[in-house]
């Protein structure tokens, strides 16, 4: 009976969250209420937050994550997911506070370190930002954004050679990232390496041209599909 009961609750969660993600909030909520009647818990609110987040219902997601944090303030990842939802909804100040709370619980989380570094850098607090970004970069060396954001911090701190040495391999590994070419080119110019700076600008122009070409081709394909559909409808 216990196995069957647990299975029923799992099925209710799967059906409820699927409906919520599809935008059917009331129908999905009815299924979730079946779980809630068996006892409110932080985990349930965390799962509900995930479901609303998947359907981009940020206010509902934040409310559920807040309830999870209230019920279990030391639950791993709860503050992180709340912070990410707040950041995505434009509540950067509140997000920073929750990233800090998550860091206090787990200082070895990649996302927590990256977002703390990113947000502190956005506020101009470069000395605070750098250690978090260094940790994030050390955790996932292949990730582009930690390298880029740390290079920007170093650039503004006038550690130009360090910024260059960090960003060169990142741009080489991610040649289609436009911002990387912009920043690396500016670093080269500041280091009086004009030829290298010009080369980055040329790569940036080519990248933009390729994207414009792809966009034009996509619009043409869509126009042809619409024309074919219209012709089919009149036949």
N, C-alpha and C positions, 0 to 999 in steps of 0.2 A: 504493500500500500504506500509506503513512504517513497519508494522509487517511482511509482505511478504518479503520486502527488507532486514530486519534484519535476517530473516530466511535464505535467500539466502546467506548472508555473513557467517552465522554460518555453513551452509552446505559446503561452500567453505573452511572454516577453517578446518572442520572435515575431508573432503576429502584430502585437501592439506597436513595436518600434518600426516594423515595415510600413504600417499604415501611417504612422507619424511622418516618416521620411518621405512618403508619397504625398504628404500634405493633408491627409485625412485625420486631423487632430482629434476630433471628437470620437470617431470610431476607434482610433488607436488608444485614446485615453481610457476607453471602456475596458479594453483588454488589460491595460496596465493596472487599472483599479483592482483587477482580480489578484494581482501580486500584492498590491498595497493592503488589501484586506487580510492578507496573511502576515502582516506585520511591517510597519514602515521601517526602512533602513537606509543608511547612507549609500549603500551599494545600489539600491533601487534608484535613488535620486541621481547617482552618477550615471547609471545606464540611461535614464530618461534624458539627462543632459546630453549624452552622446547622440541619442535619437533626434532631439531637437536641433542639435548642431549640424547633423547630417542634412537636415532639411533647411538649414540656414535660418532657423527661428532663434535668433541670438538672444533676445530677451527671455524667452522661455528656457533656453539652455542655461543662461546665466543664473536664473532663479533656481533651477534644479541643482546646479553645481554649488550654489551658495548654501542650499539646504543640506547637501552632502557634507560640505565643509563644516557647517554648524554642528551637525550630528557627530562627525568624526574628524576633528581638526588635525589629527596626525595621520590620516589615511594617505598612503602614498599616491601621488599623481593628482589628487583632488584639487589642490591649489593650482597645479600646473594647468589642468584642463579649464578651470575657471579663468585663470589668467589669459590663456589663449583665446577663449571666447570673448573676454572683455577687450582684448587687443583687436580682435577682428571686428568688434562692434564699435571701435573708436574710443573705448575707455582706457586710454594708455596709462593714466595715473593709477587707476585702480588695478590694472594689470601688473604694473611694476611692483606694487605691494604684495600681490599674491605670488609673483615669481620669487620675490625675496623670501616669503614664507615657505615656499617649496624648497628653495635652496637651503634654508635652515634645517629642513627635514632630510634632504638628500643633495649634497653639494656635487655629486658626481653625475648628474643628469645632463646630457648634451643640450637638450632644448632649453632647459632652465638657464644654463650658462650662456648660451647664445643670445636668448632674448634679453637677459639682464645686460649683457654687453651692448647689444643693439640699442636698447632703450636709454641706457646711460649715455651712450654716444650721441643719440638724438637730442639729449638734453644739454650736450656740451660738456658733460662730466667725463672727460677722456681718461683721466687717471683711474677712475672707478671702472670704466668700460674695459680697459685693456686686459686686466687679469681674467675676466670672464671670457672674453673673446679668445684669449690664448688657450684657456682650458678647452673651450669648444673646438678650436682648431686642432688641438692635440688629440682630442677624443675621436674626431672624424677628419683626418687630414685631407681626404679627397673631396670633402664638401666645399663648394665654392663660396657661399655667403660668409662663413666665418673668416676665411682668408681675405675676402674683399673688405669686410667691415673692419677687420683688424688693420689692414693696410691703410684704410681711410683714417683710422685713429692715429697710426704712426705718421701718416702724411701731415695731419694737422698738428702733430707734436714736433714736426720738422725732422723726424727720423727717416729721411728720404731713402737712404740706401737699404735700411731694414724693410721699408715698405716695398721697394722694388724687388728685393730678393724674395719676399713673401709672395708677391702678386705675379711675378713672371711665370712660375710653374703653374699657378692656378689658371691664368689666362690661356696658357698653352694647352691645359687639359680641358678647358671650357671655351673654345674659340668663338662660340656663337653668343657669348654674353656681352652685350654692347657696353654695359657700364664698366666692365673690366677693362676694355680697350680705352675708354675715356679716362679712367683713373690712371692706368699705367702710362698712357701717353702724357698726361700732365706731370706725372712723376719724372719721366724722362726729360721733359722740357725744363723742369726745375733743376735737374741734375746737369743741365747744359748738354744733353745728348739729343740734339735736334733731329738727327737722322732716324733714331729709334722712335722718337715722338711722332715724326711724320709718318713712319711706317704704321704705327698704331692708328693714326687718323685715317690712313688709306684703308686699313682693314675694317675700320668702323664704317667708312663710306660704302665699301663693298658689301658689308653685312646688311646695311640699311637698304641698299639697292636690291639685294637678293630677297629681302623680306617684302619689299614693294612689288617685286616681280611675282613672288608667290601669291601675294594678296590679289593681284590683277588676274592671275591664272585661276585662282579660286572663284573670283566673281564671275569670270567667263564660264566656268564649269556650271556654276549655279544658274546663270542666265540660260545656258543651253538646256539644263534640266527643266527649268520653268517653261521654256519654249516648247520642249518636247511634251511636257505634261499638258500644256495648253492645246497643242495640236491634237493630242490624243483625246482630249475632252470634246473637241469639235468634230471628230471623225464619226 
